[in-house]
Amino acid sequence: MVDSSWNLGGAGGERRDAATSADERAGSSEARAAARADAMTARLETRAAAREAQAQEREAARRSRRKTATALAERDPHRAAAERKRGSGRRDVVRQDRDVSGYATLVDSERIRTLAARGASLAGLAAVFGLAEDEVARVLAADAEAA
């Protein structure tokens, strides 16, 4: 007895051609591959659109946070500094600039010579000590004459 899975005897008693079966399998395989490719393309496009929408939402939130932080900094700079995120995680410490307007810089020719020997420029020394550049040059020239 012949089994029907051998394609030797069908219901109508006709034998299926092997080439026809191969063509049908190839055609259905190509159709499935095309369907998978279309589905993948659709998924990729959907994901790209979702990523773009999320990026726009994040940027809008960033702009909103920046605007809020700017407004807070204009109203209360100390509170804004206290609320600013820091790498260490500390939020309660507000760094205040020290008022050094009352400090006096001692103008000492030895200090000028020491700083010049370390590579300080005439303009830098003049700015630090509050002197004219020619006065600093005179102090350094007096050092050169003494040596």
C-alpha positions as CSV (number, residue, x, y, z in Angstrom):
1,M,0.0,0.0,0.0
2,V,1.3,3.5,-0.9
3,D,1.3,6.2,1.7
4,S,-0.3,9.5,0.7
5,S,2.7,11.4,2.1
6,W,4.9,9.9,-0.7
7,N,2.9,12.0,-3.3
8,L,2.6,8.9,-5.4
9,G,-1.1,8.5,-5.2
10,G,-3.4,11.4,-4.6
11,A,-7.1,11.6,-4.0
12,G,-7.7,11.8,-7.7
13,G,-5.1,9.3,-8.4
14,E,-2.7,11.7,-10.2
15,R,0.9,12.1,-9.3
16,R,2.2,15.5,-8.3
17,D,5.1,16.7,-10.3
18,A,8.3,17.3,-8.2
19,A,9.2,20.5,-10.1
20,T,5.8,22.0,-9.4
21,S,6.2,21.2,-5.7
22,A,9.6,22.9,-5.6
23,D,8.2,25.9,-7.4
24,E,5.4,26.2,-4.9
25,R,7.7,25.9,-2.0
26,A,10.1,28.5,-3.4
27,G,7.3,30.8,-4.1
28,S,5.8,30.5,-0.6
29,S,9.3,30.9,0.9
30,E,9.9,34.1,-1.1
31,A,6.5,35.4,0.0
32,R,7.3,34.7,3.7
33,A,10.7,36.4,3.3
34,A,9.1,39.5,1.7
35,A,6.5,39.6,4.5
36,R,9.2,39.4,7.2
37,A,11.2,42.2,5.4
38,D,8.1,44.4,5.2
39,A,7.3,43.7,8.9
40,M,10.9,44.5,9.9
41,T,10.9,47.7,7.9
42,A,7.6,48.8,9.6
43,R,9.0,48.0,13.0
44,L,12.2,50.0,12.3
45,E,10.2,53.0,11.1
46,T,7.9,52.8,14.2
47,R,10.9,52.6,16.5
48,A,12.7,55.5,14.8
49,A,9.6,57.7,15.1
50,A,9.2,56.8,18.8
51,R,12.9,57.6,19.4
52,E,12.5,60.9,17.7
53,A,9.4,61.7,19.7
54,Q,11.2,60.8,23.0
55,A,14.2,62.9,22.0
56,Q,11.9,65.9,21.4
57,E,10.2,65.4,24.7
58,R,13.5,65.2,26.5
59,E,14.7,68.4,24.8
60,A,11.5,70.2,25.7
61,A,11.9,69.1,29.4
62,R,15.6,70.2,29.3
63,R,14.5,73.7,28.0
64,S,11.8,73.9,30.6
65,R,14.3,73.0,33.4
66,R,16.8,75.5,32.1
67,K,14.2,78.3,31.9
68,T,13.1,77.5,35.5
69,A,16.7,77.5,36.8
70,T,17.4,80.8,35.0
71,A,14.3,82.4,36.5
72,L,15.2,81.1,40.0
73,A,18.8,82.3,39.6
74,E,17.6,85.8,38.7
75,R,15.2,85.9,41.7
76,D,17.4,84.2,44.4
77,P,21.0,83.3,43.4
78,H,21.8,81.7,46.7
79,R,18.8,79.4,46.5
80,A,19.6,78.6,42.9
81,A,23.1,77.7,43.8
82,A,21.9,75.5,46.7
83,E,19.5,73.6,44.4
84,R,22.0,73.2,41.6
85,K,23.2,69.6,41.1
86,R,26.7,68.9,42.2
87,G,28.9,66.0,41.4
88,S,29.5,65.2,45.1
89,G,25.8,65.1,45.8
90,R,25.9,68.0,48.3
91,R,23.2,70.5,47.7
92,D,23.1,72.5,50.9
93,V,26.4,74.3,50.7
94,V,26.4,77.6,48.8
95,R,29.9,78.8,47.9
96,Q,30.2,82.5,48.6
97,D,32.9,84.6,47.2
98,R,35.1,86.1,49.9
99,D,35.2,89.9,50.0
100,V,38.9,90.7,49.7
101,S,38.4,94.4,49.0
102,G,39.7,95.3,52.4
103,Y,42.8,93.2,52.2
104,A,46.1,94.9,51.7
105,T,48.9,93.4,49.6
106,L,52.3,94.0,51.1
107,V,54.6,95.4,48.5
108,D,57.9,93.8,49.3
109,S,60.8,93.9,46.8
110,E,61.9,90.5,48.0
111,R,58.5,89.0,47.2
112,I,58.5,90.7,43.7
113,R,62.0,89.2,43.0
114,T,60.9,85.8,44.2
115,L,57.8,85.8,42.1
116,A,59.7,87.1,39.1
117,A,62.2,84.2,39.5
118,R,59.3,81.8,39.5
119,G,58.3,83.1,36.1
120,A,55.7,85.8,36.8
121,S,55.5,88.5,34.1
122,L,55.9,92.2,34.7
123,A,52.2,92.9,33.9
124,G,51.1,90.1,36.3
125,L,53.4,91.5,39.1
126,A,52.2,95.0,38.5
127,A,48.5,93.9,38.6
128,V,49.0,91.9,41.8
129,F,50.9,94.5,43.7
130,G,49.0,97.5,42.3
131,L,52.2,99.1,40.9
132,A,53.1,100.4,37.5
133,E,55.1,98.1,35.3
134,D,58.0,100.5,35.3
135,E,58.2,100.4,39.1
136,V,58.3,96.6,39.0
137,A,61.0,96.8,36.4
138,R,62.9,99.2,38.6
139,V,62.7,96.8,41.5
140,L,64.0,93.9,39.3
141,A,66.7,96.1,37.8
142,A,67.9,97.0,41.3
143,D,68.1,93.3,42.0
144,A,70.2,92.8,38.9
145,E,72.6,95.6,39.9
146,A,73.0,94.2,43.4
147,A,74.0,90.8,42.0
